Amino acid sequence: MTRQLIVFDLGGVIVPRECTLRELTATFMRHAAPETDPFSFEQAYTRYRESYSLSMGPRDYFTALVRSAGVEPDQSLIQELTEVDTRLSSTAGDAELGLLRYLQATDQPYAIFSNSPTPVMKAVLATAWGQAAAIAAFTPELRFTKPNQGAFREFERLAEAAGFGAGELVYFDDHVVNVDAATQRGWNAHLWESVEAAHEVLTPIVGIREVQ
């Protein structure tokens, strides 16, 4: 059986994203006047996220978010928002962490391929599961965000250096557009649903029998 590299997106796959924006908005609103509209903050979160993932620093990013809601930020608020966002964006779910540990224990290489900003990248690389990844590829270093073909091309370059061709990449992402982009390049790409669904995909590919 040809050796495969299991490639995971981060947010929405390894890291649950259900609570991230809600908790971040709650953090912001504790510092804002009661009449402040949180929707403006949340809109700005999405609008500037790609720039933050590529090169915008956390101070500029969170200042833009707070000002979009009509609030003038202070340094303590910016620091708190950065810390909350980084923690929530880099903490693996329990079941997902169990899958990564299983892959590591069975000597099955895996990789992280993520549109994440520098603080999140550093936080992930400080974890045991991040350090165990055969490849950890993030947008600040790739210089492209998915689904731009440049991001996939740069990842393929890293994979080739590690001994894996495009046809040996098994990829999980929670965005259809990214799955489609990977499929077009010959990756074995799957829309992420759950650890249980990933187990069903991986069993015939790499012989996983049980996820602990």
Buried (B, 14 or more C-beta within 10 A) or exposed (E): EEEBBBBBBBBBBBBBBEEBBEBBBEBBBEBBEEEBEBEBBBBBBEEBBBBBBBEBEBEBBBBBBBBBBEBEBEEEBBBBBBBBBBBBBBBBBEEBBBBBBBBBEEEBBBBBBBBBBBBBBBBBBEBEBBEBBBBBBBBBEBEBBBBBEEBBEBBBEBBEEEEBEBEBBBBBBBBEEBBEBBEEBEBBBBBBEEBEEBBEBBEEBBEBEEBE
